[in-house]
Amino acid sequence: NLNGDLVGINSAIISPSGTYSGYSFAIPINLVKKVVADIIKYGEVQRAILGVGIDNVNNEIKEQYNLDKIEGVLIRSVTDGGAAKDAGMKKGDVILEINNIKVNSVAQLTEQIGKFRPGETVYVVIKRDNKRKQFEVLLRNTQGNTKIVKAGEFLSILGATLQKIDNGDKRRGIDYGVKVIELKEGILKKAGIKKNFVIMRIEGEEIIQVGDVKRILNNKGKGEIIELEGANPGGRYIYVYQLKLE
């Protein structure tokens, strides 16, 4: 700003001319501070999830849902077992405020929720049947619980400590995945997988973060066979393993 304070960090620029003229999009500095603090303390960004599908309120939605005015953010859907549903929020509710801060767009709502961590509580004001109602909502993480997600989490079923790949791994030719940073007795070691191996897919699904591994394995039972794909950093080949869960 005019005082020389950092108010945001550019995340994208639309520039038809190829120069710095055009439209730019920025991450607000308060959200950047939270991200930096998370990485320093936990090694992972702590993303709090409200558990809703949302839309901006426009004239069409106003008429469809018989709203008295265009304001807030419409809840299109609620996730079963999610924070919003457990608090009592429903499809068709319109979110007006998060902790006394008005939200009138998806971007504004996302920004406000982005300030919080799993396990923290927010007060959400909604409009239902054109009447205001407040809910106390306990936010959750991407795995659907309130735990803080730490880097390098140990997955006992695999016998490994995993963490999301870093920029160094990406420079060696791997775009996504989670890396084995510690290996103990378990099905990975039994299959011949070594330390620093990067898991890229399980059951054909891309693995972006440790939570993806947990989510997939949580839906599998003992004795089931899973297909795991991955590579060694700098390696030229993708390896495919058929692993039996024990």
PyMOL commands that set and color helices and strands:
alter all, ss='L'
color gray80, all
select helices_A, chain A and resi 29-42+59-64+83-87+106-113+167-171+187-190+210-218
alter helices_A, ss='H'
color red, helices_A
select strands_A, chain A and resi 8-14+23-28+52-56+73-78+94-98+101-102+121-128+131-138+153-155+160-164+178-183+198-202+205-206+225-231+239-244
alter strands_A, ss='S'
color yellow, strands_A
deselect
rebuild
show_as cartoon
